[in-house]
Amino acid sequence: MRLFIGLIALKQMKQFIFQYGECLVNMPTSKYYLWNYPGHRFDGSAQCLLLYGPGWTIFNGEVKGKLEPTCAVIWCRRAEQIRSPGVPPLQGTPCGHDGHCVDGQCVARGKNNNERIIS
């Protein structure tokens, strides 16, 4: 089976790996990492930048007159435009007061990921 990747997708993949892929080309210096979930490394605005490009940031507000929970679906904003890929943000994306998204819900961050729903 052959896999064809468009030139734009290939360019974006190379750019992503060049910018964030340092961990793919070296051995870990420690068995401990600074984050447990991908959302700890890529917050909501970083995810919007990767999804839609420069100028896009996370949007936490009303969509069609309804306040959308941060962890249910990621919404991105650039000026007056609002977009969503229709999927939740990455696990670990910051939410609420010192919380992060886990399985579509905002939970408190704590030692050993002891989790309780906070929103």
C-alpha positions in Angstrom: 0.0 0.0 0.0 1.4 3.4 -0.9 0.8 6.6 1.1 0.7 9.9 -0.7 1.2 13.1 1.3 0.4 16.4 -0.2 3.3 19.0 -0.5 1.6 21.4 2.0 1.1 18.6 4.5 4.6 17.4 4.1 5.9 21.0 4.6 3.8 21.4 7.7 5.0 18.1 9.1 8.6 19.0 8.5 8.1 22.4 10.2 6.4 20.8 13.2 9.1 18.2 13.6 11.8 20.9 13.2 10.2 23.1 15.9 9.0 20.4 18.4 10.6 17.1 17.5 13.9 17.4 19.4 12.8 14.5 21.6 12.6 12.3 18.6 16.3 12.6 17.7 18.0 12.1 21.1 17.8 9.8 24.1 16.0 11.1 27.2 18.4 12.5 29.8 16.0 11.4 32.6 13.2 9.1 33.1 11.2 12.0 34.4 9.5 14.5 32.1 8.3 18.0 32.7 4.8 17.1 31.5 2.5 14.1 31.8 0.0 15.0 29.0 0.5 16.6 25.6 -1.6 19.5 26.6 1.0 20.4 29.2 3.4 21.0 26.3 0.9 22.5 23.9 -1.6 24.7 25.6 -4.8 25.7 23.9 -3.3 28.6 22.0 -0.4 26.5 20.7 -2.9 23.9 19.5 -4.9 26.6 17.7 -1.6 27.8 16.1 -0.8 24.3 14.9 -4.4 23.8 13.6 -5.0 27.0 11.8 -1.8 29.1 11.7 -0.5 32.4 13.0 -2.9 34.7 14.8 -5.2 31.9 16.1 -5.6 31.5 19.8 -7.8 29.5 22.1 -11.3 30.9 22.6 -13.1 30.4 25.9 -16.5 32.1 25.5 -20.0 31.8 24.1 -20.5 30.0 20.8 -24.0 30.6 19.3 -25.2 32.0 22.6 -24.0 29.0 24.6 -20.9 28.8 26.9 -18.9 25.9 25.6 -16.9 23.9 28.2 -13.2 24.3 27.5 -12.5 20.5 27.6 -15.5 19.4 25.5 -14.4 20.9 22.2 -11.5 23.3 21.4 -12.5 26.6 19.8 -10.0 28.9 18.2 -10.3 32.6 17.5 -8.6 35.1 15.2 -10.0 38.6 15.3 -13.8 38.1 14.7 -13.4 34.6 13.3 -14.1 31.5 15.5 -13.4 27.9 14.3 -13.4 24.4 15.7 -12.2 21.1 14.3 -15.0 19.6 16.4 -12.7 17.6 18.7 -11.7 18.1 22.3 -8.4 19.8 23.1 -5.4 17.6 23.9 -5.3 15.8 27.3 -3.7 18.1 29.8 -4.8 21.4 28.2 -5.1 24.0 31.0 -8.7 24.9 32.1 -10.5 26.4 35.0 -8.5 27.5 38.0 -5.3 25.4 38.0 -7.0 22.5 36.2 -6.4 20.5 33.1 -8.5 18.6 30.6 -8.7 14.8 31.1 -11.2 12.7 29.1 -13.3 15.8 28.1 -13.6 17.2 31.6 -11.7 19.9 33.6 -10.1 18.3 36.6 -7.8 19.6 39.3 -4.1 19.1 38.8 -2.5 17.4 41.8 0.2 15.0 42.9 0.0 11.7 40.9 -2.8 13.1 38.9 -5.4 12.7 41.7 -8.3 14.1 39.8 -11.5 15.7 40.8 -13.9 17.6 38.4 -13.7 21.3 38.9 -16.0 22.6 36.1 
